[in-house]
Amino acid sequence: MGRFKAVFRRLVASDVGRDGALVLVATVAVSVANFLFYSLAGRFVDVVGYGALMSLVSLALIVTAPAMVAQNTLGKLTADIVAAGDLAVVGSLARKVFSGALVVAAALFAAALVLREPLAHLVHVADPLLIPLAALAAAATFVVPIQRGVLQGHGRFGDLALSMLLEAVTRMVAIVPLAR
């Protein structure tokens, strides 16, 4: 037991322990915000609206899955570049990746705008204008994880945690206009 305490004390005193605790607290807060989002949606949106909302959320999750892969890859790449001491390359990488993500996000939004009618029919959404709005949200959730990968790899865990919290709170607040 004494050995475990010593390891635990060293972990708590280290940057890894503090950064890990910060990300853990942010992750728990995001989980609470997500719970509130779904609770509010279930409470304030009628059955048909809830079904449409969940269809749009599911569609957005499918579209943003590649961004999650990119986040992990960029985190590793950024960490390797930081370890090599080439911080100028990290800045260049962040700008290029962000620009590329914006191009993909804009293409996603444009495609949703053009295909709003058939997509609305596919996911059983009564108002086709909700499709481009959902695409705009998906575009944002495509860009954000890519930037998070750079933050994570650079060791900027405070900014990473803040980014996670802002996204969750924004999602939770965005449900309010749907309450009728």
Backbone as JSON, one array per atom type, in Angstrom:
{
  "sequence": "MGRFKAVFRRLVASDVGRDGALVLVATVAVSVANFLFYSLAGRFVDVVGYGALMSLVSLALIVTAPAMVAQNTLGKLTADIVAAGDLAVVGSLARKVFSGALVVAAALFAAALVLREPLAHLVHVADPLLIPLAALAAAATFVVPIQRGVLQGHGRFGDLALSMLLEAVTRMVAIVPLAR",
  "N": [[0.82, -1.19, 0.0], [2.0, 1.21, 0.72], [3.74, 1.69, -1.36], [2.0, 2.17, -3.48], [0.82, 4.57, -2.61], [3.02, 6.28, -2.75], [3.56, 6.31, -5.51], [1.14, 7.38, -6.38], [1.24, 9.94, -5.17], [3.45, 11.04, -6.52], [2.4, 11.09, -9.09], [0.22, 12.88, -8.82], [1.63, 15.18, -8.21], [2.91, 15.69, -10.56], [3.14, 17.11, -13.92], [1.76, 15.53, -15.74], [-0.14, 14.28, -14.13], [-1.63, 16.52, -13.2], [-2.52, 17.61, -15.66], [-3.92, 15.42, -16.67], [-5.92, 15.2, -14.72], [-7.25, 17.61, -15.15], [-8.27, 17.27, -17.76], [-9.86, 15.06, -17.23], [-11.79, 16.15, -15.44], [-12.96, 17.99, -17.19], [-13.99, 16.21, -19.09], [-15.9, 14.82, -17.57], [-17.6, 16.97, -16.99], [-18.45, 17.58, -19.58], [-19.85, 15.24, -20.13], [-21.96, 15.52, -18.29], [-23.14, 17.84, -19.35], [-23.92, 16.82, -21.84], [-25.78, 14.92, -20.97], [-27.68, 16.67, -19.91], [-28.4, 17.99, -22.27], [-29.71, 15.94, -23.77], [-31.71, 15.36, -21.94], [-33.1, 17.81, -21.78], [-33.89, 17.99, -24.44], [-35.6, 15.78, -24.62], [-37.54, 16.62, -22.88], [-38.55, 19.11, -23.81], [-39.01, 18.98, -26.54], [-41.28, 17.77, -28.92], [-42.44, 14.4, -29.73], [-42.13, 13.79, -32.49], [-40.41, 15.88, -33.23], [-38.25, 15.26, -31.57], [-37.43, 12.84, -32.63], [-36.62, 13.73, -35.17], [-34.56, 15.48, -34.39], [-32.74, 13.66, -33.2], [-32.14, 12.14, -35.44], [-30.77, 14.04, -36.95], [-28.64, 14.61, -35.22], [-27.41, 12.11, -35.2], [-26.69, 11.88, -37.9], [-24.86, 13.98, -38.03], [-22.89, 12.96, -36.31], [-21.98, 10.77, -37.76], [-20.83, 12.04, -39.95], [-18.79, 13.46, -38.72], [-17.04, 11.55, -37.77], [-14.56, 10.96, -39.19], [-13.1, 13.2, -38.39], [-12.52, 12.69, -35.75], [-10.69, 10.63, -35.95], [-8.68, 12.04, -37.24], [-8.08, 13.84, -35.18], [-6.78, 12.26, -33.23], [-4.58, 11.36, -34.72], [-3.35, 13.8, -35.4], [-2.75, 14.7, -32.84], [-0.75, 12.92, -32.03], [1.17, 13.38, -34.06], [1.7, 16.13, -33.65], [2.72, 16.04, -31.04], [5.07, 14.59, -31.5], [6.45, 16.43, -33.12], [6.7, 18.6, -31.34], [8.28, 17.37, -29.41], [10.59, 17.1, -30.87], [11.35, 19.69, -30.85], [10.61, 21.64, -32.68], [8.85, 24.13, -32.87], [7.91, 26.04, -34.67], [7.07, 24.55, -36.82], [4.86, 23.33, -35.72], [3.05, 25.46, -35.5], [2.71, 26.07, -38.22], [1.65, 23.65, -39.11], [-0.76, 23.6, -37.64], [-2.13, 25.81, -38.77], [-2.35, 25.01, -41.49], [-3.8, 22.61, -41.29], [-6.13, 23.53, -40.09], [-7.07, 25.23, -42.12], [-7.51, 23.35, -44.17], [-9.49, 21.8, -42.92], [-11.52, 23.68, -42.76], [-12.13, 23.98, -45.47], [-13.17, 21.42, -46.07], [-15.35, 21.47, -44.31], [-16.83, 23.59, -45.4], [-17.47, 22.49, -47.88], [-19.04, 20.35, -47.03], [-21.21, 21.74, -45.91], [-22.15, 23.08, -48.2], [-22.9, 20.89, -49.79], [-24.97, 19.85, -48.21], [-26.75, 21.94, -48.34], [-27.46, 21.93, -51.05], [-28.5, 19.34, -51.27], [-30.61, 19.28, -49.49], [-33.42, 18.71, -49.62], [-33.72, 15.88, -50.48], [-32.21, 14.73, -48.38], [-33.64, 15.54, -46.11], [-35.97, 14.12, -46.51], [-34.93, 11.53, -46.34], [-34.08, 11.3, -43.64], [-36.41, 11.83, -42.37], [-37.24, 14.49, -41.69], [-39.25, 17.23, -41.24], [-38.9, 19.94, -41.98], [-36.92, 21.04, -44.48], [-34.93, 22.99, -44.24], [-33.67, 22.55, -41.88], [-31.7, 20.74, -42.38], [-29.38, 22.03, -43.66], [-28.74, 23.6, -41.42], [-28.12, 21.67, -39.51], [-25.95, 20.61, -40.86], [-24.22, 22.76, -40.7], [-23.69, 22.75, -37.97], [-22.48, 20.23, -37.85], [-20.29, 20.75, -39.46], [-18.89, 22.53, -37.86], [-18.32, 20.81, -35.73], [-16.64, 19.21, -37.05], [-14.38, 20.71, -37.61], [-13.47, 21.52, -35.06], [-12.52, 19.17, -33.52], [-10.2, 18.6, -34.95], [-8.56, 20.79, -34.47], [-8.32, 20.37, -31.77], [-6.69, 18.14, -31.66], [-4.18, 19.22, -32.28], [-3.88, 20.93, -30.08], [-3.85, 19.05, -28.0], [-1.59, 17.47, -28.65], [0.34, 19.42, -28.38], [0.37, 19.8, -25.75], [-1.32, 21.55, -24.48], [-3.42, 21.45, -22.39], [-5.26, 22.82, -20.84], [-6.47, 24.58, -22.66], [-7.54, 22.64, -24.34], [-9.39, 21.37, -22.62], [-11.1, 23.54, -22.14], [-12.09, 23.96, -24.73], [-13.51, 21.58, -25.11], [-15.49, 21.87, -23.15], [-16.8, 24.24, -23.98], [-17.94, 23.41, -26.42], [-19.78, 21.46, -25.54], [-21.46, 22.95, -23.84], [-22.45, 24.83, -25.64], [-23.91, 23.15, -27.34], [-25.83, 22.29, -25.53], [-27.15, 24.69, -24.91], [-28.09, 25.34, -27.4], [-30.33, 23.79, -27.77], [-32.42, 25.11, -26.61], [-33.86, 27.0, -28.34], [-35.43, 25.18, -29.73], [-37.4, 24.46, -28.05], [-40.74, 24.63, -27.8]],
  "CA": [[0.0, 0.0, 0.0], [2.88, 2.36, 0.78], [4.29, 1.93, -2.7], [0.91, 2.77, -4.26], [0.7, 5.96, -2.16], [4.16, 7.03, -3.27], [3.33, 6.48, -6.95], [0.01, 8.3, -6.51], [1.73, 11.29, -4.82], [4.28, 11.52, -7.63], [1.5, 11.36, -10.22], [-0.53, 14.1, -8.52], [2.56, 16.31, -8.23], [3.5, 15.85, -11.89], [2.34, 17.75, -14.96], [0.88, 14.51, -16.31], [-1.25, 14.12, -13.19], [-2.48, 17.72, -13.24], [-3.16, 17.69, -16.98], [-4.89, 14.33, -16.73], [-7.05, 15.56, -13.86], [-7.97, 18.69, -15.83], [-9.03, 16.67, -18.86], [-10.88, 14.21, -16.6], [-12.87, 17.01, -14.96], [-13.66, 18.51, -18.37], [-14.74, 15.11, -19.68], [-17.07, 14.59, -16.73], [-18.49, 18.11, -17.2], [-19.03, 17.38, -20.91], [-20.84, 14.18, -19.99], [-23.11, 16.12, -17.61], [-23.79, 18.73, -20.33], [-24.59, 15.96, -22.82], [-26.96, 14.39, -20.3], [-28.67, 17.76, -19.86], [-28.87, 18.21, -23.64], [-30.7, 14.93, -24.12], [-32.84, 15.52, -21.03], [-33.87, 18.97, -22.24], [-34.51, 17.64, -25.72], [-36.72, 14.89, -24.33], [-38.57, 17.35, -22.12], [-39.12, 20.27, -24.49], [-39.27, 18.74, -27.96], [-42.29, 16.72, -29.06], [-41.92, 13.11, -30.17], [-41.68, 13.91, -33.88], [-39.24, 16.75, -33.22], [-37.15, 14.54, -30.95], [-36.95, 11.88, -33.63], [-35.88, 14.49, -36.19], [-33.33, 15.96, -33.77], [-31.82, 12.54, -33.05], [-31.67, 11.8, -36.79], [-29.77, 15.04, -37.34], [-27.46, 14.39, -34.38], [-26.76, 10.89, -35.7], [-26.07, 12.23, -39.18], [-23.68, 14.8, -37.72], [-21.86, 12.09, -35.73], [-21.41, 9.97, -38.85], [-20.01, 12.93, -40.77], [-17.62, 13.92, -37.97], [-16.17, 10.44, -37.37], [-13.18, 11.13, -39.67], [-12.41, 14.23, -37.61], [-12.02, 12.06, -34.53], [-9.47, 9.93, -36.35], [-7.69, 13.09, -37.49], [-7.68, 14.4, -33.9], [-5.78, 11.38, -32.62], [-3.39, 11.37, -35.57], [-2.68, 15.1, -35.23], [-2.2, 14.76, -31.49], [0.52, 12.18, -32.06], [2.11, 14.11, -34.93], [2.09, 17.37, -32.97], [3.58, 15.68, -29.9], [6.38, 14.24, -32.06], [7.1, 17.66, -33.57], [7.07, 19.35, -30.14], [9.41, 16.65, -28.8], [11.77, 17.42, -31.68], [11.68, 21.08, -30.58], [10.35, 22.48, -33.85], [7.56, 24.77, -32.6], [7.46, 26.75, -35.87], [6.37, 23.56, -37.63], [3.56, 23.12, -35.08], [2.2, 26.58, -35.92], [2.41, 25.88, -39.63], [0.76, 22.49, -39.18], [-2.07, 24.01, -37.12], [-2.77, 26.68, -39.78], [-2.69, 24.22, -42.68], [-4.85, 21.65, -40.95], [-7.34, 24.32, -39.88], [-7.53, 25.65, -43.44], [-8.05, 22.17, -44.84], [-10.74, 21.43, -42.26], [-12.53, 24.66, -43.17], [-12.54, 23.65, -46.85], [-14.04, 20.25, -45.97], [-16.58, 21.9, -43.66], [-17.59, 24.38, -46.37], [-18.01, 21.54, -48.87], [-20.11, 19.63, -46.35], [-22.36, 22.65, -45.82], [-22.67, 23.3, -49.56], [-23.59, 19.66, -50.21], [-26.22, 19.77, -47.45], [-27.64, 22.98, -48.88], [-27.95, 21.46, -52.34], [-29.23, 18.07, -51.09], [-31.46, 19.38, -48.31], [-34.72, 18.04, -49.81], [-33.64, 14.41, -50.35], [-31.73, 14.36, -47.05], [-34.76, 15.72, -45.18], [-36.85, 12.97, -46.72], [-34.22, 10.34, -45.86], [-34.05, 11.24, -42.17], [-37.76, 12.15, -41.89], [-37.29, 15.81, -41.09], [-40.31, 17.96, -41.95], [-38.41, 21.2, -42.53], [-35.62, 20.81, -45.13], [-33.92, 23.97, -43.83], [-32.93, 22.03, -40.74], [-30.55, 19.97, -42.89], [-28.18, 22.89, -43.69], [-28.39, 24.01, -40.06], [-27.42, 20.52, -38.92], [-24.65, 20.53, -41.54], [-23.38, 23.81, -40.13], [-23.23, 22.22, -36.68], [-21.54, 19.14, -38.14], [-19.06, 21.37, -39.97], [-18.16, 23.04, -36.69], [-17.79, 19.69, -34.97], [-15.57, 18.61, -37.86], [-13.19, 21.56, -37.48], [-13.02, 21.6, -33.67], [-11.64, 18.07, -33.08], [-8.9, 18.68, -35.62], [-7.77, 21.75, -33.68], [-8.04, 19.75, -30.47], [-5.54, 17.26, -31.82], [-2.98, 20.05, -32.17], [-3.78, 21.36, -28.67], [-3.47, 17.89, -27.19], [-0.19, 17.12, -28.94], [1.19, 20.52, -27.92], [0.34, 19.8, -24.29], [-2.13, 22.68, -24.01], [-4.58, 20.73, -21.89], [-6.25, 23.8, -20.38], [-7.22, 25.0, -23.85], [-8.28, 21.46, -24.78], [-10.53, 21.22, -21.72], [-12.02, 24.66, -22.41], [-12.72, 23.68, -26.02], [-14.49, 20.51, -24.88], [-16.61, 22.43, -22.38], [-17.54, 25.2, -24.82], [-18.75, 22.67, -27.38], [-20.89, 20.81, -24.84], [-22.39, 23.98, -23.36], [-23.1, 25.37, -26.83], [-24.9, 22.17, -27.77], [-26.9, 22.28, -24.56], [-27.89, 25.94, -25.05], [-28.73, 25.34, -28.73], [-31.61, 23.08, -27.73], [-33.44, 26.01, -26.09], [-34.81, 27.5, -29.37], [-36.31, 24.12, -30.2], [-38.49, 24.33, -27.09], [-41.91, 25.43, -28.25]],
  "C": [[0.86, 1.25, 0.0], [3.46, 2.72, -0.58], [3.25, 2.6, -3.6], [0.76, 4.25, -3.9], [1.81, 6.81, -2.74], [3.99, 7.3, -4.76], [2.21, 7.49, -7.17], [0.43, 9.74, -6.21], [2.59, 11.88, -5.94], [3.42, 11.89, -8.82], [0.75, 12.67, -10.01], [0.38, 15.33, -8.61], [3.11, 16.6, -9.62], [2.57, 16.61, -12.83], [1.34, 16.77, -15.56], [-0.34, 14.32, -15.42], [-2.2, 15.3, -13.22], [-3.22, 17.83, -14.56], [-4.22, 16.61, -17.14], [-6.12, 14.64, -15.9], [-7.9, 16.65, -14.51], [-8.84, 18.14, -16.96], [-10.13, 15.75, -18.32], [-12.06, 15.05, -16.13], [-13.66, 17.57, -16.14], [-14.5, 17.42, -19.02], [-16.0, 14.8, -18.88], [-18.08, 15.73, -16.93], [-19.17, 18.02, -18.56], [-20.11, 16.31, -20.86], [-22.11, 14.7, -19.3], [-23.87, 17.03, -18.58], [-24.52, 17.92, -21.4], [-25.86, 15.34, -22.23], [-28.06, 15.45, -20.26], [-29.24, 18.05, -21.24], [-29.98, 17.22, -23.98], [-31.92, 15.0, -23.2], [-33.72, 16.69, -21.46], [-34.58, 18.67, -23.56], [-35.72, 16.74, -25.49], [-37.86, 15.6, -23.63], [-39.29, 18.39, -22.97], [-39.48, 20.05, -25.95], [-40.29, 17.6, -28.05], [-41.66, 15.47, -29.68], [-41.37, 13.18, -31.6], [-40.42, 14.77, -33.96], [-38.02, 16.07, -32.62], [-36.55, 13.53, -31.92], [-36.14, 12.57, -34.71], [-34.55, 14.97, -35.63], [-32.3, 14.83, -33.65], [-31.3, 12.06, -34.41], [-30.58, 12.76, -37.22], [-28.5, 14.89, -36.52], [-26.69, 13.16, -34.86], [-26.05, 11.14, -37.02], [-24.8, 13.04, -38.96], [-22.56, 13.93, -37.15], [-21.19, 11.23, -36.8], [-20.43, 10.82, -39.67], [-18.72, 13.31, -40.03], [-16.68, 12.8, -37.51], [-14.75, 10.57, -37.92], [-12.4, 12.2, -38.91], [-11.85, 13.66, -36.31], [-10.73, 11.28, -34.81], [-8.35, 10.94, -36.56], [-7.2, 13.69, -36.18], [-6.58, 13.56, -33.26], [-4.47, 11.39, -33.4], [-2.62, 12.68, -35.4], [-2.09, 15.27, -33.84], [-0.84, 14.09, -31.43], [1.57, 12.92, -32.88], [2.61, 15.38, -34.26], [3.02, 17.07, -31.8], [4.98, 15.31, -30.38], [7.15, 15.48, -32.49], [7.54, 18.5, -32.38], [8.27, 18.7, -29.47], [10.7, 16.91, -29.55], [12.19, 18.87, -31.51], [11.4, 22.03, -31.72], [8.97, 23.13, -33.74], [7.04, 25.55, -33.8], [6.66, 25.81, -36.77], [4.98, 23.3, -37.04], [2.59, 24.22, -35.51], [1.78, 26.44, -37.37], [1.43, 24.73, -39.82], [-0.65, 22.89, -38.74], [-2.82, 24.87, -38.15], [-3.21, 25.88, -41.0], [-3.84, 23.25, -42.42], [-6.18, 22.39, -40.75], [-7.92, 24.77, -41.22], [-8.16, 24.49, -44.21], [-9.39, 21.74, -44.24], [-11.86, 22.41, -42.63], [-13.02, 24.39, -44.59], [-13.49, 22.46, -46.84], [-15.38, 20.64, -45.36], [-17.45, 22.72, -44.62], [-18.2, 23.48, -47.43], [-19.17, 20.74, -48.27], [-21.37, 20.49, -46.27], [-22.98, 22.87, -47.19], [-23.44, 22.07, -50.05], [-24.93, 19.53, -49.49], [-27.23, 20.79, -47.96], [-28.27, 22.51, -50.19], [-28.85, 20.23, -52.17], [-30.23, 18.1, -49.94], [-32.8, 18.65, -48.45], [-34.6, 16.52, -49.7], [-33.13, 13.96, -48.98], [-32.83, 14.5, -46.0], [-35.73, 14.55, -45.3], [-36.22, 11.69, -46.14], [-34.28, 10.2, -44.34], [-35.38, 11.67, -41.54], [-37.81, 13.45, -41.11], [-38.27, 16.65, -41.91], [-39.81, 19.22, -42.62], [-37.02, 20.99, -43.14], [-34.55, 21.82, -44.75], [-33.14, 23.54, -42.59], [-31.68, 21.26, -41.17], [-29.31, 20.86, -43.0], [-27.77, 23.38, -42.3], [-27.64, 22.89, -39.34], [-26.04, 20.36, -39.55], [-23.69, 21.59, -41.02], [-22.83, 23.37, -38.77], [-22.21, 21.1, -36.89], [-20.22, 19.69, -38.65], [-18.23, 21.9, -38.81], [-17.56, 21.89, -35.89], [-16.79, 18.87, -35.79], [-14.28, 19.39, -37.66], [-12.61, 21.49, -36.07], [-12.13, 20.43, -33.25], [-10.26, 18.1, -33.74], [-7.99, 19.66, -34.88], [-7.42, 21.16, -32.31], [-6.85, 18.81, -30.54], [-4.23, 18.03, -31.68], [-2.79, 20.51, -30.72], [-3.29, 20.23, -27.78], [-2.0, 17.53, -27.4], [0.79, 18.16, -28.45], [1.22, 20.6, -26.4], [-0.44, 20.96, -23.71], [-3.48, 22.13, -23.51], [-5.65, 21.65, -21.32], [-7.12, 24.27, -21.54], [-8.06, 23.85, -24.4], [-9.53, 21.28, -23.94], [-11.56, 22.32, -21.96], [-12.78, 24.44, -23.72], [-13.81, 22.61, -25.87], [-15.73, 21.05, -24.17], [-17.45, 23.39, -23.21], [-18.43, 24.48, -25.83], [-19.98, 22.06, -26.7], [-21.92, 21.84, -24.37], [-23.13, 24.6, -24.53], [-24.19, 24.43, -27.32], [-26.11, 22.19, -26.83], [-27.77, 23.54, -24.69], [-28.64, 25.98, -26.38], [-30.07, 24.64, -28.74], [-32.74, 24.01, -27.3], [-34.37, 26.55, -27.18], [-35.76, 26.43, -29.9], [-37.51, 23.92, -29.26], [-39.64, 25.24, -27.54], [-43.06, 25.23, -27.33]]
}
